[in-house]
Amino acid sequence: MNKKLVSLMAATLALLGVFALLAPATAQILTGTPVGVSLGVSLVVIGTVAAALIVNQIRFGLSADRLLKVLIEEGDDRGFPDLPRRPSGRVLPEDAKAYVEKCRSDVDSDSADWRLWFLLAGSFEIARDRHSAVLALRRANELISSRV
């Protein structure tokens, strides 16, 4: 099954779960008791925060897809490095680290190019450094947004 479809289905189910909190939250608030009202308000707040986080993650994923499409349309295939892998399919750690360093030096040489930041994000992802990947991808999004 398509990864986008699975992601969309998972997000939809999660949002439905958040909206399912509204009925018990409303029921608790309508009890009129201090405990019931505070419990109901807490459910609404938790549901709102969860929905905001889900929507934010969906938007972030869509922006990453958009950047990849632009990179491919430009004929740039650097986003798919051919690195040595283990039998499991994971890139060997020392090769992943070397690729991160190469991408980092590319960004250092031209920090205004969103493509290099996108590639750096991909290298961090290959090296399993999700936090740095997200930060680099955010920077790539900022740079391409300021370009338009």
C-alpha positions in Angstrom: 0.0 0.0 0.0 1.2 3.5 -0.7 2.9 5.2 2.2 1.0 8.4 1.7 -2.3 6.6 1.8 -1.3 4.8 5.0 -0.2 8.1 6.6 -3.4 9.7 5.6 -5.5 6.9 7.0 -3.5 7.0 10.3 -3.9 10.7 10.6 -7.6 10.5 9.9 -8.0 7.8 12.5 -6.0 9.9 15.0 -8.1 13.0 14.3 -11.3 11.0 14.6 -10.1 9.8 18.0 -9.5 13.4 19.0 -13.0 14.4 17.9 -14.4 11.3 19.7 -13.2 13.0 22.9 -15.7 15.8 22.4 -18.7 13.8 23.4 -17.4 12.7 26.8 -15.8 16.1 27.3 -19.2 17.8 26.7 -20.9 15.3 29.0 -18.5 16.0 31.8 -18.8 19.8 31.4 -22.6 19.6 31.4 -22.5 17.8 34.8 -21.8 21.2 36.3 -19.7 19.8 39.1 -16.2 21.3 39.5 -14.5 17.9 38.9 -16.7 17.2 35.8 -16.1 20.6 34.3 -12.3 20.5 34.9 -12.2 17.0 33.5 -14.2 18.0 30.4 -12.1 21.1 29.9 -8.9 19.0 30.2 -10.2 16.6 27.6 -10.9 19.5 25.2 -7.5 21.0 25.8 -5.7 17.6 25.3 -7.8 17.0 22.1 -7.0 20.4 20.7 -3.3 20.0 21.4 -3.3 16.6 19.8 -5.1 17.8 16.7 -2.7 20.7 16.3 0.3 18.4 16.6 -1.2 15.9 14.0 -2.0 18.7 11.6 1.5 20.2 12.0 3.1 16.8 11.3 1.0 16.4 8.2 1.9 19.8 6.9 5.6 19.1 7.6 5.5 15.9 5.7 3.7 17.5 2.7 6.3 20.3 2.6 9.1 17.6 2.5 7.3 15.9 -0.3 7.0 19.2 -2.2 10.8 19.9 -1.8 11.6 16.4 -3.1 9.3 16.9 -6.1 11.0 20.2 -7.0 14.4 18.6 -6.7 13.4 15.7 -9.0 11.7 18.1 -11.5 15.0 20.0 -11.6 16.7 16.7 -12.6 18.7 16.6 -9.4 19.2 13.0 -8.3 21.6 13.7 -5.4 18.8 12.9 -3.0 19.2 9.2 -3.6 22.9 8.4 -2.7 24.2 5.0 -3.5 25.8 4.1 -0.2 27.0 0.6 1.0 24.3 -1.1 3.0 23.9 -3.9 5.5 21.8 -7.0 4.5 18.9 -5.4 6.4 19.1 -2.4 4.0 20.4 0.1 6.5 23.4 2.2 5.5 26.6 1.3 7.2 27.2 3.8 10.1 30.6 4.9 9.0 29.4 5.6 5.5 26.3 7.4 6.8 28.6 9.6 9.0 30.9 10.3 6.0 27.9 11.3 3.9 26.6 13.6 6.7 30.0 15.3 6.8 30.1 15.7 3.0 26.6 17.3 3.0 27.5 19.5 5.9 30.6 20.8 4.1 28.4 21.5 1.0 26.0 23.5 3.2 29.0 25.4 4.7 30.1 26.3 1.3 26.7 27.7 0.2 24.3 28.0 3.1 21.7 29.9 1.0 20.9 26.9 -1.3 17.8 25.1 -0.1 18.8 22.0 -2.1 21.9 21.5 0.0 19.9 21.9 3.2 17.4 19.3 1.9 20.2 16.9 1.1 21.7 17.5 4.6 18.3 16.6 6.1 18.3 13.4 4.1 21.8 12.6 5.2 20.8 13.1 8.8 17.8 10.8 8.2 20.1 8.1 6.8 22.4 8.5 9.9 19.2 8.2 12.1 19.6 11.6 13.5 15.9 12.7 13.3 16.2 15.9 15.3 18.9 17.3 13.1 17.0 16.1 10.0 13.9 18.0 11.1 16.0 21.2 11.7 17.7 21.0 8.4 14.4 20.4 6.6 12.9 23.4 8.3 15.8 25.5 7.1 15.3 24.2 3.5 11.6 25.1 3.7 12.4 28.6 5.0 14.9 29.1 2.1 12.6 27.9 -0.6 9.7 29.9 0.8 11.8 33.1 0.8 12.8 32.4 -2.8 9.2 32.5 -4.1 
